[in-house]
Amino acid sequence: MRILILQNDPITPAGIVAERIAARPGTTAVVVHPHSGDSLPDAADGFAAAVVLGGPMSATDEARYPAIAPMLDLLRDFHRQDRPLLGLCLGAQLLARSFGKSVRRHTALEFGFVPIEITEEGARDPLLADLPRRQRIMQWHEDTFDMPDEGVRLMTGDACINQAFRVGRATYGFQCHFEVTPALVNTWLDGFGHSLAGHLGEAAVPAAIRRVREETAAYADAARAFAEAVSDRWLDLAVR
C-alpha cells in the first residue's frame, strides 16, 4: 500500500513514523513537499492513508503558502473516503482547519518534552489503549486549535488542552511531535534555536536549549515506544 507524506518543511521529516512505514512489508511512502514546488495529488485515490507533518509556518498563512488551500481540500477527500489521516503539530492544526475550526496563537510557547495525559476517551482508543496515561513527548509550537465538532479529545495538557483528537474512524491529529528522534531534535535546536528569543528573551535561550537537550536524553526512549506503538496501530487502520 502507498502512504502519502506531506512534508511541510525540509528539516521536519516523518522520522519514526517513516521508519515504521518502511518496516511494514508491501508499504511505500510517497513524500511530497507542497511548499517547495511539488504537485499535490488531486485526490486520495491511489493512497491508503496520509501523514501531514509539522513546520514553522502558520496553518492560516495562505498568502505566503498558497499550497495550504489545496492541502485542506485533499485532507477532506481522505476523510470522506475513510482513508486514515495522521496530523502532527502543524498537521493537526491543518486537520482542524479542514473541519472548519480556527487555529490561533496560543497563550504560551510549548517547548520541550511537555507532560501530556491520555484522556478517558483516549484510553479506549485503538491507537492509545493500554499505553501509559502520562507521556512526555517533544513539543515546539506557538499555535493551538479548536476541537472539531465531531472530534474526540484523546490527549490533553495543563497549558494546551487540545493535544490529540480523532474524528470518525481513522482521522487523527496530535499536537506533539511524536515522530522525532534525538538526532532530529538536536538538528532543530541547532538550526532554529535562535527563534526562541522572541518568546523567551535572548538571555534565556541557552538555558532553554540545554534543558531540552537534557530532556531528550531522559525521555527519548519512552517517547520512541509511544511513537512506534501509535504508528503501527495507525498503519493497521490503513490495512483495514
N, C-alpha and C positions, 0 to 999 in steps of 0.2 A: 504494500500500500504506500501511497505517496502522502507525505506530510508537508504542508506549506509552512514555511517560517518567514514571517515578515520582520526583517531586522531594520529597526528604525535608526540605528546609529552604528558606525563602523566598528567601534570597540565595545559594543554591547551584544555579543553573540548569545546563542542559546545554551552554551555551557553544558551543565549536567543534563538538561533536557535533551540536547543534541546527542550526548553520549548514550542516553537510554534509547533514543530513536535508532542510532547506529547499531546498538546491541541487539535489536529485535530483528530476527530473520525476515527477509522479504519486505523490509520497510526502508524507504528512501526519503531523505529530507531534501526539499527544494527551497533554497534560500533566495529570497527576493529583497532587494534594498530599495524601498519605494521612494526614498528622498535622494537617491543617487543616480536616477535615470532608468532604473529597471521598470519594465512594464508590469503592472498588476494584472493578475488573471481577471477576466471579465466576470467569472462566477466561480462557485465552489466546485463545479464539475471537474472530475479528474483528480480530486484530492479527497482523502479520507478524513482529514482534520487540518487545523491550522493553529499555529502558535504566533502570538503577537508580542514582540519584545519591547524593552524599555528604551529610553533615550532622553536627552536633555531638553528636548522641545516641549512646549505645552500642547496638550491634546486639543486645545481650542485655537491654535495658531495656524489657521488655514491660509492666511495671507502669505506667510513665509514658507509654508509647507503644503502646497496645493494637493499633494497626494493624500492628505488626510480624508477629504470628502469621498473619493472613490474607495479608500480603505474601509470607511464606515459602511458603504453600500455592500462591499464584499463580505464584511463580517455579518451583516444582516442576512446575506444569502446563505452563508454557512449555517447560521442559526435556524433559518427557515427550513433548510434541508436536514436538520438534526445531525449535522456533522460536527464533532467535538471542536470546541474552541478553548484555547488557554491563553489568557492575557496576563502579562507580568509587568507590574509597575505602570508605566505609560500604557502598556497593552490593556491593563484592567480599566484604566481611565477611558481609553478609546472604546472598549466594550460598553462601559456605562453610557458614553455618548451615543453609541449605536442604538441604545434603548431610549434615547431622548432625555437622558439625565445630564445635569450640569457637572462640569469639572471646574474647580476653582482653587485659588491659593489657600493653602492650609494655614492655620494659626502659627505653626512652627515647623521648622525643618526636622524631619526624621532621618537620622544619620547613624548607621551602625547596626549592630545586632540587637535590635529592639525586642523586648519580650512581647509576644502576642499569644492570645489564647484561642484554642478551638472552642467554639460555642457548643451548646447542647445540640443544635441542628447539625453543626459540623461533625460532631462525634457520631452521628448517624449517617453521614455522607459516604458514598463509596470511595472517595479519594482519601478521606481523613479518618475513617473509622479505625479504632484501636491504636492510633498514634498518640504519643504523649500530648496531653492537653496544652501544656505550656511549651512554646517553641521560641528560640532566639534565631531569627533569620535576618539577613542583611537587608537594610532599607537605605534608600537615598532618594528622597522625594520632598518636594515643597508644595505639591498639589494634593487634593483629595477629590472625591466624587460622591454624588448621591446614589443611594442604592436603587437599582432598577425596580419598578413596581412589582414584578413577579420574582424578584431576587430573594434568595435565602442567604442570610449572613452566616458565613461559615467560620470566620475568624475575626477577632476584634482586639483592640488595644486601648490603653489608657488615653493616649494622646490622639490617636486616629481610630475612630470607631469602626469604619468600614475597611477591614483588612483583607477579606476574601468573600466571594459570593458565588452562587450558582444560579443560573436561570435555565429552567427546563431540565432536560436530562443531562446535558453534557457541555454547557457553556459556562466556563469558569474564569473568574478574574481574581488575581492575587496582587495586592499592593506591594508585597515584599518581592525581593529578588532571590527567590529560592534557587535559581539556576546558577548562581555564581560559584566559582571555585576560588580558593585563596589567591591563585595567580591573577585571576580577573579582578578581584577586589584591590589587590596591590597595583595593578595597572591603572584602575580608576583613581586611586589615591595619588599616584604619581602624575597622572595626566590632568585630573580635574580638581585636585585639592585646593588650588588657588580660588576656585569658585565659591568655596565656603566662606571667604572673607566677608562677603556681603551679608551673610546670615549671622556669623559668629564674631566678626571683628578680626582684623589681621592678627592681633596678638594671640588669639585663642586657637588659630588654625593648627599650629604644630601639635599642641596637646590633643586636639580632636583627632587628628590623623594618627597619632601614636596610640590613642585609645582604641581606634577601630582596628589597627594592626594587631593589637593585643587580643581584642575580641575575636578577630578572625582565627587566630591561633587557638583560642579557647573553645570556640563554638563550631568550627568548620565541620568537624566530623559528624556531630549530631545534625547539623543543617544538611549535610550531604545525605544522611539516612532519610530525612524527611523528603528531600528533593527526589531521590531515587524512587521512594515508595509512591509519592504523588504522581511522578511522571509515568511510572509503569502502570499505575491504575488508570490514569487518564488515557494512555495508549490502549489499554484493554477496552475502553469505551469506544474507541475508534474501530477496533476489530468487530465489536458487536454491531 
